[in-house]
Amino acid sequence: MLVLVVGLALFLGAHSVRIVADDWRSAQVARMGLNAWKGLYSLVSIVGFALIVWGYGRAREVPVELWQPPVGMRHLASLLTLAAFVLIAAAYVPRSRIRALVGHPMVIGVMLWAIAHLLSNGRLADLVLFGAFLAWSVLDLVSARRRDRVAGTARGAGALINDLTSIVVGVVGWFVFAMYLHGPLIGVRPFG
């Protein structure tokens, strides 16, 4: 479990710099240059992610059951992860109404993904992993919305075709991941 926690600290820590030390981050970018900052940020994130994967796999070898979720939670988790995939796709499609409506679709997508997995899993490693991502996403969303207010950020209405693109890409991505990748990569088949 320690490896998982260290991985989460590195990965979410790197992704939390703007939340807790935005001025310090700006000073480092100015001092190092944007590319050097992105390189360091990426390196820490990759190491953290690798430790999360390794630590979560090790923790699943000796599972600590906390509760047994009802079977219906799997169905709810599927719907929530479908919405999460659409929101994550919308984060990369410029000028969509989805993006304009929610403001930060990537963060809300991560939030829904974490909630879905907390509802459908009852082991300690799941609580640590998905609980950490849920807590981070809530803090990040509050911080991002505060930055938007301070900056006076306004988002345009966007185009319907961009919403359709987000939906199609999100649904196809969700389907492919759930049906073909989740089992081999994670060890759990959501629909099997």
N, CA and C of each residue as an Amber inpcrd file, in Angstrom:
protein
   576
   0.8270000  -1.2020000   0.0000000   0.0000000   0.0000000   0.0000000
   0.8680000   1.2610000   0.0000000   2.0610000   1.1510000   0.5730000
   2.9430000   2.3110000   0.6400000   3.3340000   2.8010000  -0.7600000
   3.5970000   1.8630000  -1.6670000   3.9710000   2.2390000  -3.0320000
   2.8230000   2.9990000  -3.6930000   1.5980000   2.5380000  -3.4800000
   0.4110000   3.2190000  -4.0270000   0.3080000   4.6390000  -3.4750000
   0.4860000   4.7880000  -2.1850000   0.3760000   6.1120000  -1.5530000
   1.4770000   7.0490000  -2.0490000   2.7080000   6.5420000  -2.1860000
   3.7990000   7.3750000  -2.6980000   3.5090000   7.7930000  -4.1390000
   3.0190000   6.8460000  -4.9550000   2.6540000   7.1710000  -6.3320000
   1.5790000   8.2290000  -6.3980000   0.5550000   8.1000000  -5.5620000
  -0.5160000   9.1050000  -5.5230000   0.0230000  10.4650000  -5.0930000
   0.9130000  10.4580000  -4.1040000   1.4910000  11.7280000  -3.6280000
   2.2680000  12.4180000  -4.7470000   3.0470000  11.6500000  -5.5050000
   3.8110000  12.2510000  -6.6030000   2.9020000  12.7270000  -7.7310000
   2.0130000  11.8430000  -8.1880000   1.1690000  12.1700000  -9.3360000
   0.1990000  13.3010000  -9.0070000  -0.5520000  13.1410000  -7.9160000
  -1.5250000  14.1770000  -7.5660000  -0.8390000  15.4300000  -7.0240000
   0.3320000  15.2450000  -6.4100000   1.0960000  16.4060000  -5.9500000
   1.5090000  17.2850000  -7.1230000   2.0310000  16.6470000  -8.1700000
   2.4120000  17.4120000  -9.3650000   1.2060000  18.1200000  -9.9690000
   0.0570000  17.4460000  -9.9430000  -1.1560000  18.0200000 -10.5160000
  -1.8500000  19.0110000  -9.5680000  -1.2850000  19.1960000  -8.3870000
  -1.8860000  20.1040000  -7.4020000  -1.1170000  21.4060000  -7.2140000
  -0.0270000  21.5810000  -7.9280000   0.7900000  22.7730000  -7.7230000
  -0.0290000  24.0400000  -7.9610000  -0.8570000  24.0560000  -8.9940000
  -1.6720000  25.2550000  -9.2490000  -2.7100000  25.4710000  -8.1550000
  -3.1180000  24.3960000  -7.4800000  -4.1140000  24.5090000  -6.4130000
  -3.4980000  25.1750000  -5.1830000  -2.2990000  24.7330000  -4.8040000
  -1.7190000  25.1720000  -3.5360000  -0.6300000  26.2310000  -3.6710000
  -0.0370000  26.3580000  -4.8550000   1.0970000  27.2820000  -4.9900000
   1.1710000  27.8360000  -6.4120000   0.1100000  28.4650000  -6.8570000
   0.0590000  28.9600000  -8.2280000   1.1180000  30.0360000  -8.4870000
   1.3340000  30.9190000  -7.5130000   2.3530000  31.9640000  -7.6830000
   3.7510000  31.3500000  -7.7700000   4.0230000  30.3510000  -6.9260000
   5.3140000  29.6680000  -6.9590000   5.5090000  28.9840000  -8.3090000
   4.4480000  28.3470000  -8.8130000   4.5070000  27.6890000 -10.1180000
   4.8660000  28.7000000 -11.2050000   4.1850000  29.8400000 -11.1960000
   4.4620000  30.8770000 -12.1970000   5.9050000  31.3530000 -12.1110000
   6.4260000  31.4980000 -10.8920000   7.8190000  31.9230000 -10.7080000
   8.7790000  30.8630000 -11.2530000   8.4720000  29.5900000 -11.0380000
   9.3350000  28.5110000 -11.5380000   9.3110000  28.4450000 -13.0620000
   8.1340000  28.6390000 -13.6470000   8.0240000  28.6450000 -15.1030000
   8.8520000  29.7990000 -15.6720000   8.7710000  30.9620000 -15.0250000
   9.5440000  32.1190000 -15.4850000  11.0480000  31.8680000 -15.3280000
  11.4360000  31.2240000 -14.2430000  12.8520000  30.9640000 -13.9710000
  13.4140000  29.8680000 -14.8740000  12.6610000  28.7560000 -15.0320000
  13.1590000  27.5900000 -15.7730000  12.8460000  27.6450000 -17.2660000
  11.7570000  28.3030000 -17.5760000  11.2330000  28.2390000 -18.9310000
  10.0990000  27.2180000 -18.9780000   9.1440000  27.4560000 -19.8500000
   7.9560000  26.6000000 -19.9110000   8.3020000  25.1590000 -20.2760000
   9.1790000  24.9500000 -21.2370000   9.5040000  23.5840000 -21.6580000
  10.1990000  22.7920000 -20.5600000  11.1120000  23.4220000 -19.8390000
  11.7930000  22.7370000 -18.7360000  10.7960000  22.3930000 -17.6340000
   9.8860000  23.3230000 -17.3390000   8.8640000  23.0620000 -16.3290000
   7.9860000  21.8860000 -16.7550000   7.5460000  21.8930000 -18.0100000
   6.7130000  20.7950000 -18.5080000   7.4660000  19.4660000 -18.4650000
   8.7510000  19.4930000 -18.7560000   9.5540000  18.2780000 -18.6990000
   9.6250000  17.7110000 -17.2890000   9.9010000  18.5790000 -16.3170000
   9.9660000  18.1510000 -14.9160000   8.6030000  17.6550000 -14.4430000
   7.5690000  18.3960000 -14.7720000   6.1920000  18.0360000 -14.4130000
   5.8410000  16.6630000 -14.9940000   6.2010000  16.4490000 -16.2600000
   5.9110000  15.1730000 -16.9200000   6.6770000  14.0270000 -16.2810000
   7.9430000  14.2490000 -15.9740000   8.7650000  13.2100000 -15.3510000
   8.1800000  12.7890000 -14.0040000   7.8550000  13.7510000 -13.1590000
   7.2720000  13.4420000 -11.8460000   5.9280000  12.7270000 -12.0220000
   5.1170000  13.1760000 -12.9760000   3.8130000  12.5550000 -13.2180000
   3.9600000  11.1150000 -13.6950000   4.8990000  10.8540000 -14.5930000
   5.0980000   9.4970000 -15.1150000   5.5880000   8.5590000 -14.0160000
   6.5410000   9.0220000 -13.2150000   7.0250000   8.1980000 -12.1000000
   5.8780000   7.9290000 -11.1290000   5.1090000   8.9590000 -10.8080000
   3.9660000   8.7800000  -9.9090000   2.9460000   7.8050000 -10.4670000
   2.6380000   7.9330000 -11.7450000   1.6600000   7.0370000 -12.3750000
   2.1610000   5.5940000 -12.3580000   3.4370000   5.3980000 -12.6800000
   4.0010000   4.0410000 -12.6530000   3.9100000   3.4450000 -11.2490000
   4.1950000   4.2440000 -10.2290000   4.0870000   3.7580000  -8.8540000
   2.6380000   3.4670000  -8.4660000   1.7000000   4.2680000  -8.9670000
   0.2830000   4.0010000  -8.7080000  -0.1030000   2.6440000  -9.2930000
   0.2610000   2.4030000 -10.5360000  -0.0860000   1.1370000 -11.1990000
   0.5390000  -0.0370000 -10.4490000   1.8200000   0.0750000 -10.1460000
   2.5200000  -1.0040000  -9.4460000   1.9390000  -1.1980000  -8.0400000
   1.7630000  -0.1060000  -7.3090000   1.2510000  -0.1940000  -5.9390000
  -0.1720000  -0.7220000  -5.8690000  -1.0080000  -0.2950000  -6.8040000
  -2.3920000  -0.7860000  -6.8240000  -2.4180000  -2.2770000  -7.1480000
  -1.5830000  -2.7000000  -8.0920000  -1.4960000  -4.1280000  -8.4150000
  -1.0400000  -4.9460000  -7.2180000  -0.0490000  -4.4590000  -6.5040000
   0.4340000  -5.1620000  -5.2980000  -0.6320000  -5.1920000  -4.2200000
  -1.3470000  -4.1070000  -4.0440000  -2.3960000  -4.0530000  -3.0090000
  -3.5410000  -5.0110000  -3.3380000  -3.8080000  -5.2070000  -4.6320000
  -4.8850000  -6.1260000  -5.0300000  -4.5100000  -7.5810000  -4.8100000
  -3.2130000  -7.8820000  -4.6660000  -2.7780000  -9.2510000  -4.4010000
  -3.2100000  -9.7270000  -3.0200000  -3.3060000  -8.8030000  -2.0840000
  -3.7470000  -9.1110000  -0.7200000  -4.8970000  -8.1530000  -0.3880000
  -6.0840000  -8.4150000  -0.9450000  -7.1810000  -7.4550000  -0.7960000
  -7.7080000  -7.3840000   0.6380000  -8.0250000  -6.1640000   1.0320000
  -8.6650000  -5.9210000   2.3230000 -10.0790000  -5.4480000   2.0070000
 -11.0590000  -6.3310000   2.2390000 -12.4570000  -6.0070000   1.9480000
 -13.0180000  -5.1160000   3.0470000 -13.5730000  -3.9800000   2.6500000
 -14.2160000  -3.0780000   3.6050000 -15.7320000  -3.2240000   3.5640000
 -16.2820000  -3.3950000   2.3760000 -17.7150000  -3.6040000   2.2020000
 -17.9490000  -4.3080000   0.8770000 -19.1580000  -4.8260000   0.7040000
 -19.5380000  -5.4890000  -0.5400000 -20.6090000  -4.6340000  -1.2220000
 -20.2480000  -3.9330000  -2.2890000 -21.2250000  -3.0680000  -2.9550000
 -22.3500000  -3.8890000  -3.5900000 -23.5660000  -3.3650000  -3.5830000
 -24.6650000  -4.0460000  -4.2620000 -24.3830000  -4.1540000  -5.7630000
 -24.9190000  -5.2000000  -6.3940000 -24.6760000  -5.4460000  -7.8150000
 -25.1030000  -4.2500000  -8.6630000 -26.1800000  -3.5680000  -8.2770000
 -26.6720000  -2.4250000  -9.0430000 -25.6690000  -1.2990000  -9.1660000
 -24.7090000  -1.2510000  -8.2610000 -23.6970000  -0.1980000  -8.3270000
 -22.8340000  -0.3350000  -9.5820000 -22.6720000  -1.5650000 -10.0790000
 -21.9050000  -1.7520000 -11.3180000 -22.5950000  -1.0590000 -12.4890000
 -23.9240000  -1.1430000 -12.5060000 -24.6760000  -0.5060000 -13.5950000
 -24.5530000   1.0150000 -13.5020000 -24.6760000   1.5310000 -12.2880000
 -24.5190000   2.9760000 -12.0890000 -23.0940000   3.4070000 -12.4490000
 -22.1120000   2.5970000 -12.0710000 -20.7190000   2.9160000 -12.3950000
 -20.5170000   2.9730000 -13.9080000 -21.1610000   2.0750000 -14.6360000
 -21.0450000   2.0840000 -16.1020000 -21.5740000   3.3860000 -16.6820000
 -22.7220000   3.8260000 -16.1830000 -23.2930000   5.0870000 -16.6770000
 -22.4140000   6.2780000 -16.3120000 -21.8980000   6.2860000 -15.0970000
 -21.0370000   7.3940000 -14.6750000 -19.7290000   7.4260000 -15.4760000
 -19.1540000   6.2450000 -15.7490000 -17.9190000   6.2480000 -16.5290000
 -18.1850000   6.6170000 -17.9880000 -19.3610000   6.2860000 -18.4940000
 -19.7200000   6.7310000 -19.8460000 -19.7400000   8.2620000 -19.8960000
 -20.3860000   8.8770000 -18.9160000 -20.4170000  10.3400000 -18.8490000
 -19.0020000  10.9030000 -18.6760000 -18.1740000  10.2120000 -17.8800000
 -16.7920000  10.6640000 -17.6650000 -16.0070000  10.6460000 -18.9760000
 -16.1750000   9.5960000 -19.7710000 -15.4690000   9.5160000 -21.0590000
 -15.9000000  10.6450000 -21.9940000 -17.1960000  10.9650000 -22.0100000
 -17.6790000  12.0540000 -22.8650000 -17.0860000  13.3760000 -22.3960000
 -17.0590000  13.6000000 -21.0870000 -16.4960000  14.8470000 -20.5650000
 -14.9930000  14.9510000 -20.8520000 -14.2790000  13.8520000 -20.7020000
 -12.8400000  13.8730000 -20.9800000 -12.6010000  14.1450000 -22.4630000
 -13.4190000  13.5600000 -23.3280000 -13.3060000  13.8630000 -24.7630000
 -13.5930000  15.3420000 -25.0070000 -14.6020000  15.8880000 -24.3340000
 -14.9690000  17.3030000 -24.5050000 -13.8410000  18.2390000 -24.0870000
 -12.9810000  17.7820000 -23.1810000 -11.8490000  18.6130000 -22.7570000
 -10.8820000  18.8710000 -23.9010000 -10.8790000  18.0000000 -24.8960000
  -9.9440000  18.1250000 -26.0060000 -10.5860000  18.6230000 -27.2970000
 -11.8880000  18.8290000 -27.2710000 -12.5850000  19.3420000 -28.4560000
 -12.8440000  20.8320000 -28.2220000 -12.2100000  21.6930000 -28.9960000
 -12.3840000  23.1370000 -28.7710000 -13.7970000  23.5910000 -29.1350000
 -14.2180000  24.6530000 -28.4800000 -15.4820000  25.3230000 -28.7780000
 -16.6990000  24.3830000 -28.7560000 -16.7980000  23.5710000 -27.7170000
 -18.0040000  22.7540000 -27.5840000 -18.9020000  23.3780000 -26.5170000
 -20.1830000  23.1570000 -26.6600000 -21.1200000  23.6740000 -25.6600000
 -20.9850000  22.9050000 -24.3520000 -20.5840000  21.6500000 -24.4390000
 -20.3420000  20.8680000 -23.2200000 -19.2390000  21.5330000 -22.4090000
 -18.1630000  21.8640000 -23.0830000 -17.0310000  22.5150000 -22.4070000
 -17.4460000  23.8700000 -21.8330000 -18.2200000  24.6300000 -22.5960000
 -18.6790000  25.9390000 -22.1190000 -19.5900000  25.7910000 -20.9050000
 -20.4140000  24.7590000 -20.9040000 -21.3680000  24.5510000 -19.8080000
 -20.6750000  24.1610000 -18.5060000 -19.7600000  23.1820000 -18.5690000
 -19.1490000  22.6840000 -17.3360000 -17.8480000  23.3900000 -16.9880000
 -17.2220000  24.0440000 -17.9550000 -16.0140000  24.8150000 -17.6830000
 -14.7400000  23.9860000 -17.6330000 -14.7410000  22.9150000 -16.9040000
 -13.5490000  22.0830000 -16.7320000 -13.9420000  20.6140000 -16.8840000
 -14.2300000  20.1860000 -18.1080000 -14.7510000  18.8330000 -18.3090000
 -13.7890000  17.7150000 -17.9030000 -12.4830000  17.9350000 -18.0420000
 -11.5220000  16.8940000 -17.6460000 -11.6300000  16.6190000 -16.1520000
 -11.6490000  17.6620000 -15.3550000 -11.6880000  17.4990000 -13.9060000
 -13.0080000  16.8640000 -13.4780000 -14.1120000  17.2920000 -14.0630000
 -15.4080000  16.7020000 -13.7140000 -15.4770000  15.2580000 -14.2020000
 -14.8530000  14.9580000 -15.3460000 -14.7840000  13.5780000 -15.8100000
 -14.0200000  12.6900000 -14.8350000 -12.8870000  13.1770000 -14.3330000
 -12.1150000  12.4260000 -13.3320000 -12.9550000  12.2260000 -12.0680000
 -13.6990000  13.2550000 -11.6840000 -14.5530000  13.1730000 -10.5030000
 -15.5990000  12.0640000 -10.6740000 -16.2700000  12.0430000 -11.8190000
 -17.2800000  11.0090000 -12.0690000 -16.6520000   9.6220000 -12.1240000
 -15.4790000   9.5030000 -12.7430000 -14.7540000   8.2370000 -12.8080000
 -14.4440000   7.7300000 -11.4000000 -13.9670000   8.6140000 -10.5340000
 -13.6210000   8.2220000  -9.1660000 -14.8710000   7.8120000  -8.3840000
 -15.9440000   8.5880000  -8.4980000 -17.1960000   8.2450000  -7.8070000
 -17.7030000   6.8890000  -8.2720000 -17.6840000   6.6590000  -9.5840000
 -18.1540000   5.3850000 -10.1310000 -17.3920000   4.2140000  -9.5260000
 -16.0930000   4.3510000  -9.4380000 -15.2800000   3.2550000  -8.9220000
 -15.3950000   3.0990000  -7.4060000 -15.6450000   4.1810000  -6.7010000
 -15.8890000   4.0670000  -5.2610000 -17.2200000   3.3620000  -4.9890000
 -18.2250000   3.6230000  -5.8210000 -19.5320000   2.9910000  -5.6370000
 -19.5080000   1.4970000  -5.9500000 -18.6520000   1.0950000  -6.8720000
 -18.6910000  -0.2950000  -7.3350000 -17.5730000  -1.1730000  -6.7660000
 -16.7190000  -0.6320000  -5.9240000 -15.6230000  -1.4040000  -5.3260000
 -15.5800000  -1.1690000  -3.8300000 -15.2590000  -2.1970000  -3.0800000
 -15.2630000  -2.0560000  -1.6330000 -13.9810000  -2.4620000  -0.9430000
 -12.8650000  -2.4480000  -1.6630000 -11.5960000  -2.8220000  -1.0440000
 -10.8220000  -1.5760000  -0.6050000  -9.9170000  -1.7760000   0.3370000
  -9.1220000  -0.6700000   0.8780000  -8.3080000   0.0250000  -0.2190000
  -7.6850000  -0.7470000  -1.0930000  -6.8840000  -0.1460000  -2.1670000
  -7.7560000   0.7230000  -3.0700000  -8.9940000   0.2930000  -3.3150000
  -9.9200000   1.0850000  -4.1280000 -10.2800000   2.3850000  -3.4250000
 -10.5220000   2.3050000  -2.1230000 -10.8500000   3.5080000  -1.3620000
  -9.6870000   4.5030000  -1.3920000  -8.4630000   3.9990000  -1.2340000
  -7.2970000   4.8790000  -1.2480000  -7.1170000   5.5040000  -2.6400000
  -7.1340000   4.6700000  -3.6850000  -6.8970000   5.1630000  -5.0410000
  -7.9940000   6.1200000  -5.5090000  -9.2200000   5.6410000  -5.5250000
 -10.3050000   6.4540000  -6.0770000 -10.7140000   7.5770000  -5.1320000
 -10.5620000   7.3520000  -3.8220000 -10.8330000   8.4270000  -2.8690000
  -9.8530000   9.5770000  -3.0260000  -8.5800000   9.2480000  -3.2820000
  -7.5680000  10.2970000  -3.4970000  -7.8840000  11.0930000  -4.7560000
  -8.2510000  10.3940000  -5.8350000  -8.5830000  11.1080000  -7.0720000
  -9.8570000  11.9420000  -6.9080000 -10.8310000  11.4460000  -6.1440000
 -12.0440000  12.2350000  -5.9120000 -11.7190000  13.4930000  -5.1120000
 -10.9610000  13.3430000  -4.0460000 -10.5980000  14.5170000  -3.2290000
  -9.8220000  15.5290000  -4.0670000  -8.8440000  15.0330000  -4.8600000
  -8.0660000  15.9300000  -5.7110000  -8.9650000  16.6510000  -6.7120000
  -9.8830000  15.9330000  -7.3460000 -10.7160000  16.5570000  -8.3790000
 -11.6380000  17.6210000  -7.7890000 -12.1440000  17.4040000  -6.5990000
 -12.9820000  18.4200000  -5.9570000 -12.1570000  19.6720000  -5.6660000
 -10.9760000  19.4900000  -5.0860000 -10.1040000  20.6370000  -4.7900000
  -9.6770000  21.3580000  -6.0610000  -9.3520000  20.5940000  -7.0950000
  -8.9150000  21.2010000  -8.3520000 -10.0500000  21.9770000  -9.0120000
 -11.2650000  21.4360000  -8.9730000 -12.4000000  22.1420000  -9.5720000
 -12.6790000  23.4530000  -8.8470000 -12.6490000  23.4320000  -7.5180000
 -12.8640000  24.6580000  -6.7440000 -11.7810000  25.6840000  -7.0850000
 -10.5240000  25.2360000  -7.1560000  -9.4130000  26.1340000  -7.4690000
  -9.5280000  26.6950000  -8.8860000  -9.8500000  25.8300000  -9.8430000
  -9.9630000  26.2740000 -11.2430000 -11.1040000  27.2730000 -11.4120000
 -12.2160000  27.0320000 -10.7470000 -13.3420000  27.9740000 -10.8530000
 -13.0130000  29.3100000 -10.1920000 -12.2510000  29.2720000  -9.1160000
 -11.8210000  30.5230000  -8.4800000 -10.8960000  31.2910000  -9.4200000
  -9.9580000  30.6000000 -10.0810000  -9.0700000  31.2610000 -11.0500000
  -9.8760000  31.8490000 -12.2060000 -10.9070000  31.1200000 -12.6450000
 -11.7720000  31.6220000 -13.7230000 -12.4630000  32.9210000 -13.3050000
 -12.9760000  32.9570000 -12.0700000 -13.6630000  34.1650000 -11.5930000
 -12.6980000  35.3420000 -11.5370000 -11.5100000  35.1110000 -10.9950000
 -10.5170000  36.1770000 -10.8740000 -10.1100000  36.6920000 -12.2590000
  -9.9470000  35.7730000 -13.2040000  -9.5220000  36.1540000 -14.5580000
 -10.6810000  36.6480000 -15.4140000 -11.9110000  36.4990000 -14.9370000
 -13.0730000  36.9020000 -15.7280000 -13.2620000  36.0320000 -16.9600000
 -12.9350000  34.7530000 -16.8320000 -13.0230000  33.8300000 -17.9670000
 -14.4630000  33.6800000 -18.4340000 -14.6620000  33.8680000 -19.7210000
 -15.9700000  33.6620000 -20.3450000 -15.7920000  32.6650000 -21.4790000
 -16.6930000  31.7150000 -21.5530000 -16.6110000  30.6930000 -22.5940000
 -17.7360000  30.8960000 -23.5910000 -17.3910000  30.8070000 -24.8610000
 -18.3900000  30.9460000 -25.9130000 -19.3200000  29.7520000 -25.9530000
 -20.4240000  29.9190000 -26.6480000 -21.4500000  28.8740000 -26.6890000
 -20.9670000  27.6190000 -27.3870000 -20.1370000  27.7230000 -28.3860000
 -19.6560000  26.5420000 -29.0710000 -20.6000000  26.0750000 -30.1680000
 -20.1690000  25.0360000 -30.8500000 -20.9220000  24.5300000 -31.9940000
 -21.4500000  23.1300000 -31.7110000 -22.6250000  22.8350000 -32.2360000
 -23.2580000  21.5340000 -32.0480000 -22.3800000  20.4020000 -32.5740000
 -21.7090000  20.5990000 -33.6880000 -20.8580000  19.5470000 -34.2540000
 -19.7440000  19.1680000 -33.2920000 -19.2510000  20.1270000 -32.5320000
 -18.2010000  19.8320000 -31.5540000 -18.7520000  19.0290000 -30.3810000
 -20.0000000  19.2860000 -29.9990000 -20.6450000  18.4660000 -28.9660000
 -20.8280000  17.0420000 -29.4640000 -21.2890000  16.9100000 -30.6980000
 -21.4770000  15.5780000 -31.2720000 -20.1510000  14.8330000 -31.3600000
 -19.0950000  15.5420000 -31.7270000 -17.7690000  14.9310000 -31.7710000
 -17.3630000  14.4300000 -30.3870000 -17.5680000  15.2490000 -29.3720000
 -17.2310000  14.8520000 -27.9950000 -18.0180000  13.6180000 -27.5850000
 -19.2910000  13.5990000 -27.9110000 -20.1450000  12.4750000 -27.5240000
 -19.7260000  11.1970000 -28.2470000 -19.5310000  11.2840000 -29.5500000
 -19.1520000  10.0940000 -30.3190000 -17.8000000   9.5590000 -29.8630000
 -16.8130000  10.4360000 -29.7410000 -15.4800000  10.0010000 -29.3080000
 -15.5510000   9.4120000 -27.8980000 -16.2910000  10.0610000 -27.0090000
 -16.4210000   9.5660000 -25.6380000 -17.1050000   8.2100000 -25.5650000
 -18.2020000   8.0410000 -26.3060000 -18.9320000   6.7680000 -26.2840000
 -18.0890000   5.6510000 -26.8920000 -17.4420000   5.9190000 -28.0170000
 -16.5950000   4.8990000 -28.6510000 -15.4180000   4.5530000 -27.7290000
 -14.7900000   5.5570000 -27.1500000 -13.6830000   5.3090000 -26.2250000
 -14.1220000   4.4800000 -25.0300000 -15.2750000   4.8250000 -24.4560000
 -15.8230000   4.0760000 -23.3170000 -16.1010000   2.6310000 -23.7110000
 -16.7320000   2.4230000 -24.8500000 -17.0780000   1.0780000 -25.3050000
 -15.8210000   0.2340000 -25.5140000 -14.8480000   0.7790000 -26.2250000
 -13.6150000   0.0370000 -26.5000000 -12.8890000  -0.2820000 -25.1920000
 -12.7900000   0.6930000 -24.3050000 -12.0840000   0.4550000 -23.0440000
 -12.8230000  -0.5710000 -22.1940000 -14.1380000  -0.4170000 -22.0510000
 -14.9090000  -1.3340000 -21.2080000 -14.9210000  -2.7540000 -21.7600000
 -15.0850000  -2.8910000 -23.0660000 -15.2430000  -4.2200000 -23.6610000
 -13.9160000  -4.9290000 -23.9310000 -12.8780000  -4.1790000 -24.2880000
 -11.6630000  -4.8260000 -24.7650000 -10.3980000  -4.5360000 -23.9530000
 -10.3400000  -3.4270000 -23.2320000  -9.0920000  -3.0420000 -22.5710000
  -9.1190000  -3.1540000 -21.0520000 -10.2720000  -2.9160000 -20.4360000
 -10.3510000  -2.9150000 -18.9730000  -9.9370000  -4.2650000 -18.4010000
 -10.4160000  -5.3490000 -18.9920000 -10.0600000  -6.6910000 -18.5130000
  -8.5720000  -6.9740000 -18.5910000  -7.9630000  -6.8700000 -19.7870000
  -6.5230000  -7.1520000 -19.8810000  -5.6400000  -6.1870000 -19.0940000
  -6.0130000  -4.9150000 -19.0400000  -5.1620000  -3.9280000 -18.3680000
  -5.3880000  -3.8690000 -16.8570000  -6.6520000  -3.9900000 -16.4340000
  -6.9950000  -3.8000000 -15.0230000  -7.2490000  -5.1340000 -14.3220000
  -7.6400000  -6.1440000 -15.0820000  -7.9220000  -7.4390000 -14.4900000
  -9.3710000  -7.6480000 -14.1110000 -10.2310000  -6.7070000 -14.4820000
 -11.6590000  -6.7950000 -14.1910000 -12.4140000  -6.5130000 -15.4770000
 -13.3480000  -7.3740000 -15.7960000 -14.2010000  -7.1760000 -16.9850000
 -15.5230000  -6.5770000 -16.5130000 -15.7770000  -5.3030000 -16.8350000
 -17.0030000  -4.6660000 -16.3460000 -18.2910000  -5.3580000 -16.8120000
 -18.2680000  -5.9690000 -17.9900000 -19.4770000  -6.5800000 -18.5270000
 -19.3130000  -8.0850000 -18.7330000 -18.4200000  -8.7160000 -17.9900000
 -18.2090000 -10.1250000 -18.2590000 -18.0490000 -10.9740000 -17.0540000
